[in-house]
Amino acid sequence: MLKIRHAIPVLAATAAFTAGLAPTASAASGPAETATRSATVTSGSPVDHANATVVHFGYDGKNTYQSPILDGADPKAADPANWLPGTLAATAGAGKNTAAPAQPSAVGFVCSLWVGKVILTGTLEAGTEQTCTGAFSEQYTVAWFERSSWSGWRSMTTSGTGPATGNQVNDSTFRVSCNTGGGTYDYRLRGTPMARSSEDGRLVAGPTLTGETGRYTCGT
């Protein structure tokens, strides 16, 4: 299993977030290297949290906040309240409706993204599970595949954008076909969560995180 990066105690993390962090970029990060292949994206099923990484992020109408990248197998990892300011988690939670606009009492929003392990089922595939509560109007995930090489990780596909929704839960499955040239490599999916505020229209990008790798003979 992956280990938690940046081992930040809950109380220390809360103090740091309460002090305020620099706003995150308003557009998703993409593959660092140009890729010519594209991944297909469809609505999917919930991710196996025990074999996934997760990150939480939020927006209070002024500042953005984010958790460390967490191991989904850690029981504490699932709850954003363990990693984000309590006031943000509480007020965002006031608007936990699944389809209609957030309740008037909701201020800001909190989202979580889970990125699953790459598996081979005729094609390479990996799932993402994104949840949001509070004052958001839409949410979606941008993701791409990478493969190992002698010089490090290389982009295998261009960025794919999952379906956008105003619902609380948004599950997507990303796929790419194997290359007929063969070759055995490690493969992984990297994903960036996106959410738009229903209060001021700002599109907020959460941190990019990497799912667990799978090693297969699937080419480049």
N, CA, C and O of each residue as an XYZ file, in Angstrom:
880
protein
N       0.836     -1.198      0.000
C       0.000      0.000      0.000
C       0.874      1.252      0.000
O       2.027      1.216      0.429
N       0.313      2.359     -0.485
C       1.035      3.608     -0.457
C       1.035      4.165      0.951
O       0.114      3.921      1.730
N       2.065      4.907      1.267
C       2.147      5.546      2.565
C       1.707      7.000      2.437
O       1.803      7.605      1.369
N       1.220      7.549      3.557
C       0.795      8.940      3.562
C       2.007      9.837      3.338
O       3.032      9.689      4.003
N       1.881     10.763      2.401
C       2.920     11.755      2.198
C       2.664     12.916      3.139
O       1.515     13.231      3.448
N       3.734     13.552      3.595
C       3.619     14.695      4.489
C       2.851     14.298      5.750
O       1.667     14.612      5.865
N       3.476     13.637      6.667
C       2.800     13.180      7.877
C       2.522     14.379      8.762
O       3.342     14.725      9.612
N       1.357     15.026      8.572
C       1.000     16.225      9.319
C      -0.030     15.855     10.371
O      -1.108     15.375     10.022
N       0.271     16.064     11.661
C      -0.721     15.775     12.685
C      -1.980     16.588     12.434
O      -1.923     17.685     11.878
N      -3.127     16.035     12.850
C      -4.397     16.692     12.574
C      -4.431     18.099     13.152
O      -4.830     19.036     12.461
N      -4.022     18.265     14.402
C      -4.101     19.582     15.031
C      -3.175     20.575     14.359
O      -3.547     21.728     14.141
N      -1.962     20.132     14.028
C      -1.025     21.027     13.371
C      -1.511     21.396     11.990
O      -1.371     22.538     11.552
N      -2.084     20.424     11.307
C      -2.594     20.696      9.971
C      -3.733     21.702     10.033
O      -3.817     22.615      9.212
N      -4.616     21.522     11.026
C      -5.746     22.433     11.152
C      -5.279     23.844     11.399
O      -5.828     24.790     10.834
N      -4.252     24.003     12.252
C      -3.724     25.337     12.528
C      -3.169     25.970     11.275
O      -3.377     27.156     11.018
N      -2.452     25.163     10.487
C      -1.861     25.694      9.263
C      -2.941     26.098      8.268
O      -2.840     27.151      7.638
N      -3.968     25.275      8.123
C      -5.023     25.599      7.175
C      -5.823     26.807      7.635
O      -6.219     27.645      6.826
N      -6.060     26.891      8.960
C      -6.828     28.008      9.481
C      -6.114     29.319      9.196
O      -6.753     30.345      8.962
N      -4.764     29.281      9.218
C      -3.994     30.483      8.950
C      -4.148     30.929      7.508
O      -3.895     32.091      7.188
N      -4.559     30.021      6.633
C      -4.804     30.364      5.236
C      -3.678     29.914      4.344
O      -2.508     30.105      4.676
N      -4.011     29.320      3.216
C      -3.038     28.899      2.228
C      -3.235     29.704      0.970
O      -4.306     30.264      0.740
N      -2.200     29.762      0.156
C      -2.326     30.454     -1.117
C      -3.357     29.744     -1.975
O      -3.401     28.513     -1.993
N      -4.190     30.499     -2.689
C      -5.200     29.858     -3.533
C      -4.558     28.932     -4.544
O      -3.486     29.227     -5.073
N      -5.213     27.807     -4.813
C      -4.711     26.884     -5.812
C      -5.033     27.409     -7.194
O      -5.828     28.337     -7.345
N      -4.412     26.809     -8.209
C      -4.666     27.218     -9.579
C      -6.117     26.944     -9.942
O      -6.741     26.035     -9.394
N      -6.652     27.733    -10.867
C      -8.050     27.583    -11.243
C      -8.219     26.659    -12.441
O      -9.334     26.484    -12.932
N      -7.141     26.074    -12.912
C      -7.220     25.118    -14.019
C      -6.404     23.894    -13.658
O      -5.411     23.996    -12.938
N      -6.812     22.743    -14.151
C      -6.157     21.494    -13.791
C      -4.772     21.390    -14.409
O      -4.533     21.845    -15.528
N      -3.863     20.778    -13.652
C      -2.563     20.448    -14.211
C      -2.716     19.252    -15.134
O      -3.545     18.377    -14.882
N      -1.925     19.203    -16.202
C      -2.018     18.104    -17.142
C      -0.698     17.392    -17.263
O       0.233     17.681    -16.511
N      -0.596     16.466    -18.193
C       0.652     15.737    -18.385
C       1.804     16.684    -18.686
O       1.668     17.620    -19.474
N       2.939     16.426    -18.048
C       4.108     17.279    -18.260
C       4.700     17.057    -19.645
O       5.357     17.948    -20.185
N       4.482     15.894    -20.222
C       5.042     15.544    -21.521
C       3.922     15.360    -22.527
O       2.891     14.767    -22.213
N       4.120     15.868    -23.739
C       3.088     15.752    -24.759
C       2.842     14.290    -25.114
O       3.786     13.545    -25.376
N       1.589     13.882    -25.122
C       1.201     12.523    -25.502
C       0.218     12.615    -26.656
O      -0.543     13.577    -26.761
N       0.238     11.625    -27.508
C      -0.632     11.642    -28.680
C      -1.871     10.770    -28.504
O      -2.866     10.976    -29.199
N      -1.832      9.814    -27.601
C      -2.977      8.951    -27.378
C      -3.951      9.612    -26.412
O      -3.557     10.454    -25.605
N      -5.214      9.233    -26.492
C      -6.214      9.803    -25.599
C      -6.913      8.686    -24.833
O      -7.078      7.576    -25.339
N      -7.313      8.994    -23.625
C      -8.059      8.043    -22.803
C      -9.550      8.259    -23.029
O      -9.985      9.382    -23.287
N     -10.330      7.193    -22.933
C     -11.783      7.316    -22.969
C     -12.289      7.408    -21.533
O     -11.699      6.833    -20.618
N     -13.373      8.129    -21.351
C     -13.919      8.351    -20.013
C     -15.415      8.067    -20.028
O     -16.136      8.516    -20.919
N     -15.867      7.322    -19.038
C     -17.293      7.054    -18.878
C     -17.660      7.187    -17.409
O     -16.786      7.195    -16.542
N     -18.944      7.289    -17.134
C     -19.387      7.211    -15.746
C     -19.015      5.845    -15.201
O     -19.077      4.851    -15.923
N     -18.626      5.786    -13.928
C     -18.118      4.543    -13.376
C     -18.795      4.139    -12.090
O     -19.920      4.544    -11.796
N     -18.077      3.323    -11.326
C     -18.556      2.810    -10.047
C     -17.650      3.318     -8.935
O     -16.539      3.767     -9.216
N     -18.087      3.261     -7.682
C     -17.244      3.690     -6.575
C     -15.897      2.971     -6.565
O     -15.812      1.797     -6.924
N     -14.865      3.668     -6.159
C     -13.507      3.138     -6.110
C     -13.319      2.327     -4.831
O     -13.913      2.635     -3.798
N     -12.489      1.291     -4.910
C     -12.094      0.524     -3.730
C     -11.144      1.387     -2.910
O      -9.978      1.544     -3.271
N     -11.633      1.943     -1.814
C     -10.834      2.882     -1.034
C      -9.573      2.263     -0.461
O      -8.586      2.965     -0.244
N      -9.588      0.961     -0.212
C      -8.417      0.296      0.368
C      -7.260      0.232     -0.614
O      -6.118      0.014     -0.211
N      -7.541      0.421     -1.905
C      -6.502      0.393     -2.932
C      -6.508      1.700     -3.720
O      -6.434      1.704     -4.949
N      -6.598      2.797     -2.993
C      -6.690      4.104     -3.632
C      -5.953      5.139     -2.795
O      -5.640      4.917     -1.625
N      -5.689      6.262     -3.423
C      -5.208      7.451     -2.714
C      -6.340      8.462     -2.696
O      -7.244      8.406     -3.530
N      -6.291      9.390     -1.742
C      -7.370     10.364     -1.607
C      -6.800     11.714     -1.197
O      -5.795     11.791     -0.491
N      -7.455     12.769     -1.649
C      -7.110     14.117     -1.223
C      -8.413     14.886     -1.009
O      -9.406     14.641     -1.695
N      -8.401     15.810     -0.059
C      -9.550     16.661      0.225
C      -9.147     18.112     -0.032
O      -8.017     18.511      0.252
N     -10.075     18.889     -0.567
C      -9.799     20.318     -0.716
C     -11.089     21.098     -0.545
O     -12.181     20.549     -0.685
N     -10.956     22.382     -0.239
C     -12.145     23.190     -0.008
C     -11.927     24.637     -0.374
O     -10.799     25.088     -0.572
N     -13.023     25.351     -0.459
C     -13.018     26.770     -0.829
C     -14.050     27.482      0.032
O     -15.199     27.046      0.107
N     -13.654     28.571      0.682
C     -14.559     29.272      1.585
C     -15.091     30.580      1.019
O     -15.638     31.402      1.755
N     -14.934     30.774     -0.286
C     -15.345     32.023     -0.910
C     -14.210     33.011     -1.053
O     -14.356     34.038     -1.715
N     -13.066     32.707     -0.428
C     -11.894     33.571     -0.501
C     -10.626     32.766     -0.692
O      -9.861     33.012     -1.625
N     -10.401     31.805      0.188
C      -9.195     30.987      0.149
C      -9.516     29.529     -0.149
O     -10.639     29.070      0.056
N      -8.514     28.814     -0.634
C      -8.635     27.378     -0.836
C      -7.754     26.657      0.177
O      -6.763     27.201      0.662
N      -8.136     25.428      0.483
C      -7.437     24.619      1.467
C      -7.300     23.208      0.926
O      -8.130     22.766      0.132
N      -6.258     22.494      1.346
C      -6.096     21.124      0.881
C      -5.431     20.263      1.942
O      -4.662     20.748      2.772
N      -5.741     18.990      1.897
C      -5.120     18.020      2.790
C      -3.840     17.504      2.161
O      -3.562     17.798      0.999
N      -3.050     16.736      2.915
C      -1.964     15.969      2.279
C      -2.571     14.900      1.371
O      -3.775     14.648      1.424
N      -1.748     14.281      0.549
C      -2.168     13.107     -0.207
C      -2.192     11.939      0.774
O      -1.203     11.689      1.463
N      -3.307     11.226      0.842
C      -3.522     10.237      1.890
C      -3.706      8.837      1.320
O      -4.165      8.658      0.192
N      -3.337      7.855      2.127
C      -3.549      6.441      1.797
C      -4.988      6.087      2.132
O      -5.411      6.215      3.281
N      -5.741      5.642      1.136
C      -7.142      5.334      1.357
C      -7.395      4.233      2.364
O      -8.499      4.142      2.903
N      -6.405      3.390      2.637
C      -6.571      2.309      3.615
C      -6.547      2.823      5.055
O      -6.943      2.100      5.970
N      -6.093      4.050      5.269
C      -6.054      4.637      6.606
C      -7.476      5.044      7.004
O      -8.101      5.829      6.293
N      -7.999      4.533      8.115
C      -9.374      4.862      8.504
C      -9.625      6.356      8.672
O     -10.754      6.813      8.494
N      -8.587      7.126      9.013
C      -8.755      8.560      9.212
C      -8.787      9.329      7.896
O      -9.174     10.497      7.864
N      -8.381      8.672      6.813
C      -8.221      9.380      5.545
C      -9.543      9.808      4.932
O      -9.586     10.798      4.201
N     -10.621      9.089      5.209
C     -11.878      9.301      4.496
C     -12.608     10.577      4.882
O     -13.364     11.113      4.073
N     -12.404     11.075      6.087
C     -13.193     12.199      6.591
C     -12.464     13.523      6.377
O     -11.410     13.739      6.976
N     -12.999     14.425      5.531
C     -12.336     15.719      5.317
C     -12.170     16.520      6.595
O     -11.249     17.330      6.699
N     -13.050     16.308      7.575
C     -12.970     17.065      8.822
C     -11.690     16.787      9.595
O     -11.299     17.582     10.449
N     -11.033     15.667      9.304
C      -9.760     15.362      9.960
C      -8.612     16.174      9.380
O      -7.529     16.213      9.963
N      -8.832     16.829      8.232
C      -7.717     17.446      7.509
C      -7.951     18.894      7.104
O      -6.996     19.616      6.820
N      -9.199     19.326      7.074
C      -9.531     20.694      6.691
C     -10.071     21.451      7.900
O     -10.475     20.830      8.883
N     -10.083     22.780      7.843
C     -10.599     23.553      8.978
C     -12.017     23.141      9.343
O     -12.861     22.933      8.472
N     -12.263     23.027     10.637
C     -13.563     22.572     11.100
C     -14.707     23.459     10.654
O     -15.785     22.963     10.327
N     -14.485     24.784     10.635
C     -15.557     25.692     10.232
C     -15.937     25.487      8.775
O     -17.115     25.559      8.424
N     -14.942     25.231      7.919
C     -15.218     25.004      6.507
C     -16.000     23.711      6.321
O     -16.993     23.684      5.594
N     -15.559     22.646      6.972
C     -16.232     21.357      6.846
C     -17.662     21.440      7.358
O     -18.564     20.838      6.775
N     -17.880     22.184      8.448
C     -19.216     22.274      9.043
C     -20.166     23.077      8.162
O     -21.304     22.658      7.947
N     -19.720     24.225      7.645
C     -20.614     25.052      6.846
C     -20.873     24.434      5.480
O     -21.986     24.522      4.962
N     -19.857     23.809      4.893
C     -20.073     23.127      3.614
C     -21.030     21.975      3.782
O     -21.825     21.686      2.888
N     -20.962     21.315      4.920
C     -21.844     20.191      5.184
C     -23.299     20.585      5.321
O     -24.181     19.728      5.290
N     -23.561     21.886      5.472
C     -24.940     22.339      5.597
C     -25.695     22.220      4.291
O     -26.925     22.279      4.280
N     -24.973     22.051      3.181
C     -25.622     21.950      1.885
C     -25.470     20.596      1.251
O     -25.090     20.513      0.083
N     -25.748     19.536      1.962
C     -25.514     18.173      1.469
C     -26.660     17.659      0.586
O     -27.043     16.494      0.687
N     -27.192     18.502     -0.255
C     -28.182     18.023     -1.208
C     -27.474     17.463     -2.423
O     -26.370     17.898     -2.750
N     -28.093     16.496     -3.105
C     -27.379     15.770     -4.148
C     -27.567     16.327     -5.543
O     -26.726     16.080     -6.408
N     -28.639     17.073     -5.802
C     -28.869     17.535     -7.161
C     -29.220     19.018     -7.232
O     -28.786     19.715     -8.149
N     -30.002     19.502     -6.271
C     -30.423     20.898     -6.295
C     -29.276     21.807     -5.852
O     -28.290     21.321     -5.297
N     -29.386     23.119     -6.088
C     -28.354     24.044     -5.593
C     -28.194     23.914     -4.084
O     -29.110     23.474     -3.388
N     -27.030     24.299     -3.590
C     -26.738     24.166     -2.164
C     -27.721     24.984     -1.332
O     -28.269     25.984     -1.795
N     -27.932     24.540     -0.100
C     -28.814     25.253      0.806
C     -28.238     26.642      1.091
O     -27.019     26.810      1.080
N     -29.097     27.648      1.346
C     -28.592     28.996      1.609
C     -27.612     29.056      2.768
O     -26.757     29.942      2.806
N     -27.718     28.127      3.718
C     -26.824     28.145      4.870
C     -25.423     27.650      4.544
O     -24.499     27.825      5.339
N     -25.261     27.028      3.368
C     -23.956     26.507      2.990
C     -23.048     27.641      2.539
O     -23.425     28.445      1.686
N     -21.862     27.703      3.108
C     -20.862     28.698      2.719
C     -19.610     27.943      2.304
O     -19.014     27.231      3.112
N     -19.207     28.096      1.038
C     -18.052     27.367      0.549
C     -18.403     25.916      0.252
O     -19.551     25.495      0.385
N     -17.386     25.165     -0.154
C     -17.601     23.751     -0.447
C     -16.370     22.943     -0.076
O     -15.272     23.480      0.067
N     -16.574     21.652      0.075
C     -15.500     20.698      0.340
C     -15.648     19.541     -0.629
O     -16.748     19.017     -0.807
N     -14.548     19.134     -1.260
C     -14.554     18.003     -2.181
C     -13.461     17.008     -1.812
O     -12.449     17.366     -1.208
N     -13.685     15.762     -2.184
C     -12.701     14.699     -1.988
C     -12.560     13.941     -3.294
O     -13.547     13.697     -3.987
N     -11.328     13.568     -3.633
C     -11.093     12.752     -4.826
C     -10.320     11.503     -4.443
O      -9.278     11.578     -3.792
N     -10.846     10.340     -4.857
C     -10.186      9.059     -4.713
C      -9.735      8.608     -6.095
O     -10.521      8.645     -7.042
N      -8.486      8.184     -6.224
C      -7.971      7.650     -7.486
C      -7.567      6.202     -7.252
O      -6.750      5.912     -6.378
N      -8.140      5.293     -8.035
C      -7.923      3.876     -7.825
C      -6.721      3.313     -8.561
O      -6.056      4.011     -9.326
N      -6.461      2.055     -8.318
C      -5.339      1.342     -8.921
C      -5.639      1.007    -10.373
O      -6.781      0.713    -10.726
N      -4.607      1.051    -11.216
C      -4.751      0.650    -12.612
C      -4.850     -0.870    -12.687
O      -4.052     -1.584    -12.079
N      -5.840     -1.358    -13.441
C      -6.001     -2.794    -13.661
C      -6.070     -3.040    -15.169
O      -6.294     -2.113    -15.947
N      -5.877     -4.280    -15.566
C      -5.934     -4.652    -16.969
C      -7.134     -5.555    -17.195
O      -7.198     -6.652    -16.640
N      -8.086     -5.105    -18.006
C      -9.287     -5.885    -18.308
C      -9.510     -5.897    -19.824
O     -10.607     -5.618    -20.307
N      -8.455     -6.224    -20.552
C      -8.486     -6.072    -22.002
C      -7.960     -4.711    -22.400
O      -7.257     -4.584    -23.402
N      -8.295     -3.690    -21.624
C      -7.708     -2.360    -21.714
C      -7.216     -1.977    -20.325
O      -7.651     -2.552    -19.327
N      -6.307     -1.001    -20.261
C      -5.928     -0.451    -18.967
C      -7.065      0.430    -18.476
O      -7.609      1.226    -19.241
N      -7.427      0.295    -17.207
C      -8.464      1.163    -16.676
C      -8.221      1.460    -15.204
O      -7.596      0.679    -14.486
N      -8.727      2.597    -14.779
C      -8.655      3.002    -13.374
C      -9.831      3.922    -13.106
O     -10.268      4.664    -13.986
N     -10.338      3.867    -11.889
C     -11.502      4.660    -11.527
C     -11.167      5.846    -10.660
O     -10.163      5.852     -9.948
N     -12.020      6.854    -10.727
C     -11.953      7.984     -9.805
C     -13.316      8.148     -9.143
O     -14.351      7.873     -9.751
N     -13.305      8.590     -7.912
C     -14.536      8.830     -7.159
C     -14.408     10.207     -6.520
O     -13.560     10.416     -5.653
N     -15.241     11.134     -6.943
C     -15.175     12.499     -6.431
C     -16.486     12.846     -5.750
O     -17.562     12.617     -6.302
N     -16.391     13.400     -4.549
C     -17.583     13.812     -3.809
C     -17.423     15.266     -3.390
O     -16.329     15.697     -3.026
N     -18.503     16.013     -3.441
C     -18.497     17.417     -3.020
C     -19.737     17.715     -2.198
O     -20.802     17.152     -2.449
N     -19.605     18.596     -1.220
C     -20.739     19.091     -0.453
C     -20.600     20.604     -0.330
O     -19.500     21.151     -0.411
N     -21.733     21.267     -0.133
C     -21.703     22.706      0.056
C     -22.125     23.473     -1.178
O     -22.902     22.977     -1.993
N     -21.612     24.683     -1.313
C     -22.044     25.617     -2.355
C     -21.221     25.445     -3.626
O     -20.387     26.290     -3.953
N     -21.457     24.347     -4.341
C     -20.814     24.125     -5.639
C     -21.907     23.920     -6.681
O     -22.996     23.440     -6.367
N     -21.605     24.288     -7.924
C     -22.587     24.124     -8.990
C     -22.264     22.943     -9.896
O     -23.170     22.345    -10.478
N     -20.982     22.598    -10.024
C     -20.589     21.434    -10.820
C     -19.246     20.926    -10.330
O     -18.466     21.661     -9.725
N     -18.992     19.649    -10.604
C     -17.718     19.033    -10.247
C     -17.385     17.977    -11.287
O     -18.275     17.350    -11.861
N     -16.082     17.784    -11.525
C     -15.630     16.768    -12.465
C     -14.159     16.480    -12.210
O     -13.507     17.180    -11.435
N     -13.638     15.447    -12.866
C     -12.254     15.027    -12.679
C     -11.523     15.035    -14.013
O     -12.056     14.579    -15.024
N     -10.316     15.548    -14.010
C      -9.423     15.506    -15.172
C      -8.304     14.516    -14.846
O      -7.690     14.617    -13.784
N      -8.026     13.556    -15.745
C      -7.033     12.524    -15.440
C      -6.322     12.054    -16.700
O      -6.807     12.252    -17.814
N      -5.164     11.427    -16.508
C      -4.376     10.888    -17.619
C      -3.524      9.730    -17.115
O      -3.220      9.637    -15.926
N      -3.141      8.842    -18.044
C      -2.313      7.690    -17.716
C      -0.833      8.012    -17.924
O      -0.465      8.784    -18.808
N      -0.007      7.405    -17.095
C       1.446      7.470    -17.243
C       2.011      6.061    -17.191
O       1.398      5.157    -16.621
N       3.182      5.878    -17.788
C       3.866      4.588    -17.739
C       5.312      4.805    -17.316
O       5.865      5.897    -17.456
N       5.909      3.739    -16.796
C       7.302      3.819    -16.375
C       8.231      3.746    -17.579
O       7.838      3.281    -18.649
N       9.457      4.206    -17.401
C      10.499      4.100    -18.425
C      11.843      4.162    -17.715
O      11.913      4.398    -16.509
N      12.903      3.948    -18.475
C      14.239      3.972    -17.866
C      14.593      5.361    -17.339
O      15.450      5.498    -16.466
N      13.932      6.390    -17.871
C      14.249      7.769    -17.456
C      13.207      8.354    -16.517
O      13.249      9.543    -16.203
N      12.264      7.517    -16.063
C      11.220      8.009    -15.171
C       9.845      7.859    -15.784
O       9.690      7.227    -16.829
N       8.848      8.436    -15.140
C       7.472      8.322    -15.621
C       7.258      9.182    -16.858
O       7.748     10.308    -16.943
N       6.512      8.628    -17.820
C       6.187      9.346    -19.050
C       4.676      9.354    -19.262
O       3.982      8.392    -18.931
N       4.187     10.444    -19.815
C       2.764     10.523    -20.135
C       2.416      9.507    -21.210
O       3.107      9.408    -22.224
N       1.353      8.757    -20.993
C       0.890      7.768    -21.963
C      -0.294      8.300    -22.761
O      -0.483      7.945    -23.924
N      -1.096      9.163    -22.116
C      -2.262      9.743    -22.787
C      -2.331     11.238    -22.522
O      -1.670     11.758    -21.623
N      -3.136     11.912    -23.312
C      -3.483     13.288    -23.017
C      -4.505     13.301    -21.885
O      -5.014     12.251    -21.493
N      -4.802     14.471    -21.367
C      -5.787     14.586    -20.294
C      -7.181     14.255    -20.804
O      -7.576     14.671    -21.893
N      -7.917     13.501    -20.000
C      -9.314     13.217    -20.288
C     -10.182     13.852    -19.211
O      -9.827     13.827    -18.032
N     -11.302     14.415    -19.603
C     -12.200     15.084    -18.659
C     -13.427     14.232    -18.427
O     -14.154     13.901    -19.364
N     -13.652     13.880    -17.183
C     -14.811     13.072    -16.831
C     -16.096     13.870    -16.893
O     -16.056     15.096    -16.996
N     -17.252     13.192    -16.833
C     -18.547     13.870    -16.889
C     -18.696     14.875    -15.750
O     -18.310     14.604    -14.613
N     -19.258     16.034    -16.071
C     -19.525     17.055    -15.048
C     -20.931     16.839    -14.485
O     -21.844     16.428    -15.202
N     -21.088     17.122    -13.198
C     -22.386     16.954    -12.552
C     -22.535     17.954    -11.419
O     -21.547     18.422    -10.852
N     -23.764     18.270    -11.102
C     -24.056     19.066     -9.926
C     -24.423     18.209     -8.742
O     -24.762     18.730     -7.680
N     -24.361     16.887     -8.907
C     -24.656     15.956     -7.814
C     -23.493     15.867     -6.845
O     -22.383     16.312     -7.136
N     -23.765     15.291     -5.701
C     -22.751     15.185     -4.653
C     -21.673     14.167     -5.009
O     -20.512     14.350     -4.643
N     -22.039     13.092     -5.723
C     -21.104     12.012     -6.031
C     -20.885     11.937     -7.535
O     -21.834     12.028     -8.314
N     -19.629     11.772     -7.938
C     -19.293     11.700     -9.358
C     -18.203     10.643     -9.555
O     -17.034     10.891     -9.258
N     -18.585      9.471    -10.054
C     -17.649      8.370    -10.295
C     -17.349      8.277    -11.791
O     -18.262      8.324    -12.615
N     -16.074      8.145    -12.135
C     -15.667      8.048    -13.539
C     -14.685      6.905    -13.714
O     -13.944      6.569    -12.790
N     -14.676      6.303    -14.904
C     -13.704      5.276    -15.262
C     -12.932      5.738    -16.486
O     -13.522      6.103    -17.503
N     -11.604      5.720    -16.380
C     -10.716      6.120    -17.464
C     -10.084      4.863    -18.057
O      -9.660      3.972    -17.320
N     -10.021      4.790    -19.399
C      -9.490      3.605    -20.081
C      -8.571      4.018    -21.226
O      -8.737      5.079    -21.827
N      -7.590      3.146    -21.516
C      -6.750      3.307    -22.698
C      -6.388      1.911    -23.191
O      -6.110      1.017    -22.392
N      -6.393      1.729    -24.504
C      -6.100      0.410    -25.076
C      -4.614      0.122    -25.027
O      -3.796      1.040    -24.981
N      -4.264     -1.167    -25.039
C      -2.864     -1.573    -25.064
C      -2.283     -1.332    -26.461
O      -2.999     -1.367    -27.462
N      -0.984     -1.089    -26.504
C      -0.283     -0.874    -27.766
C       0.167     -2.220    -28.319
O       0.695     -3.051    -27.582
N      -0.039     -2.433    -29.596
C       0.313     -3.721    -30.204
C       1.816     -3.983    -30.186
O       2.246     -5.113    -30.416
N       2.614     -2.960    -29.918
C       4.063     -3.145    -29.865
C       4.536     -3.928    -28.659
O       5.688     -4.357    -28.614
N       3.669     -4.120    -27.684
C       4.022     -4.902    -26.493
C       4.954     -4.147    -25.561
O       5.168     -2.943    -25.709
N       5.506     -4.877    -24.594
C       6.378     -4.288    -23.592
C       5.701     -4.267    -22.243
O       4.507     -3.986    -22.141
N       6.473     -4.568    -21.196
C       5.944     -4.615    -19.832
C       6.376     -3.370    -19.068
O       7.561     -3.041    -19.015
N       5.411     -2.687    -18.482
C       5.684     -1.441    -17.770
C       4.788     -1.340    -16.541
O       3.826     -2.091    -16.379
N       5.142     -0.379    -15.678
C       4.243      0.026    -14.604
C       3.346      1.126    -15.151
O       3.800      1.995    -15.895
N       2.060      1.086    -14.777
C       1.109      2.088    -15.244
C       0.396      2.703    -14.046
O       0.169      2.042    -13.033
N       0.049      3.976    -14.182
C      -0.679      4.651    -13.117
C      -1.584      5.720    -13.713
O      -1.365      6.180    -14.834
N      -2.601      6.110    -12.953
C      -3.497      7.194    -13.341
C      -3.264      8.374    -12.407
O      -3.178      8.206    -11.191
N      -3.164      9.559    -12.979
C      -3.056     10.786    -12.194
C      -4.320     11.611    -12.426
O      -4.796     11.724    -13.556
N      -4.855     12.178    -11.364
C      -6.112     12.894    -11.484
C      -6.124     14.210    -10.725
O      -5.476     14.349     -9.688
N      -6.870     15.174    -11.254
C      -7.061     16.476    -10.618
C      -8.553     16.729    -10.453
O      -9.290     16.695    -11.438
N      -9.018     16.982     -9.226
C     -10.439     17.278     -9.019
C     -10.736     18.739     -9.321
O      -9.939     19.624     -9.010
N     -11.893     18.981     -9.932
C     -12.324     20.333    -10.278
C     -13.720     20.569     -9.727
O     -14.566     19.676     -9.764
N     -13.962     21.774     -9.214
C     -15.297     22.122     -8.720
C     -15.509     23.624     -8.893
O     -14.581     24.419     -8.741
N     -16.751     23.998     -9.215
C     -17.085     25.405     -9.431
C     -17.992     25.898     -8.297
O     -18.976     25.250     -7.941
N     -17.641     27.039     -7.751
C     -18.436     27.630     -6.684
C     -19.759     28.143     -7.237
O     -19.793     28.797     -8.279
N     -20.845     27.843     -6.535
C     -22.141     28.375     -6.931
C     -22.362     29.769     -6.366
O     -23.367     30.413     -6.665
N     -21.417     30.236     -5.544
C     -21.542     31.568     -4.956
C     -20.926     32.640     -5.843
O     -21.542     33.678     -6.081
N     -19.690     32.389     -6.342
C     -19.019     33.403     -7.155
C     -18.584     32.884     -8.526
O     -17.982     33.626     -9.302
N     -18.886     31.604     -8.833
C     -18.563     31.054    -10.139
C     -17.116     30.645    -10.323
O     -16.736     30.234    -11.420
N     -16.294     30.743     -9.285
C     -14.880     30.408     -9.431
C     -14.704     28.905     -9.633
O     -15.294     28.095     -8.918
N     -13.879     28.547    -10.623
C     -13.524     27.150    -10.852
C     -12.247     26.854    -10.087
O     -11.211     27.469    -10.336
N     -12.320     25.914     -9.157
C     -11.200     25.606     -8.263
C     -10.650     24.224     -8.592
O     -11.407     23.261     -8.711
N      -9.346     24.130     -8.738
C      -8.670     22.855     -8.958
C      -8.057     22.371     -7.648
O      -7.344     23.118     -6.978
N      -8.333     21.136     -7.288
C      -7.681     20.539     -6.131
C      -6.309     20.020     -6.505
O      -5.904     20.132     -7.662
N      -5.591     19.459     -5.559
C      -4.256     18.920     -5.832
C      -4.325     17.707     -6.762
O      -5.274     16.925     -6.698
N      -3.335     17.555     -7.609
C      -3.218     16.371     -8.451
C      -2.656     15.220     -7.619
O      -1.668     15.393     -6.904
N      -3.271     14.068     -7.709
C      -2.772     12.912     -6.975
C      -2.658     11.712     -7.897
O      -3.252     11.665     -8.973
N      -1.873     10.743     -7.438
C      -1.533      9.575     -8.239
C      -2.104      8.321     -7.609
O      -1.935      8.082     -6.413
N      -2.784      7.517     -8.421
C      -3.299      6.239     -7.933
C      -2.216      5.187     -7.862
O      -1.081      5.413     -8.281
N      -2.579      4.032     -7.326
C      -1.617      2.933     -7.217
C      -1.277      2.365     -8.593
O      -2.111      2.344     -9.499
N      -0.053      1.912     -8.724
C       0.415      1.404    -10.015
C       0.052     -0.072    -10.193
O      -0.126     -0.821     -9.232
N      -0.047     -0.448    -11.456
C      -0.197     -1.851    -11.838
C       0.818     -2.167    -12.907
O       1.074     -1.331    -13.773
N       1.407     -3.353    -12.875
C       2.453     -3.739    -13.846
C       1.884     -4.780    -14.811
O       1.454     -5.859    -14.404
N       1.894     -4.431    -16.092
C       1.284     -5.297    -17.095
C       2.087     -5.237    -18.401
O       2.904     -4.340    -18.605
N       1.839     -6.192    -19.259
C       2.403     -6.161    -20.610
C       1.374     -5.519    -21.514
O       0.481     -6.186    -22.039
N       1.510     -4.211    -21.688
C       0.500     -3.453    -22.423
C       1.122     -2.428    -23.369
O       0.395     -1.666    -24.007
N       2.438     -2.395    -23.470
C       3.092     -1.499    -24.397
C       3.069     -0.050    -23.981
O       2.740      0.291    -22.845
N       3.430      0.803    -24.936
C       3.564      2.221    -24.675
C       2.382      3.016    -25.181
O       2.350      4.238    -25.033
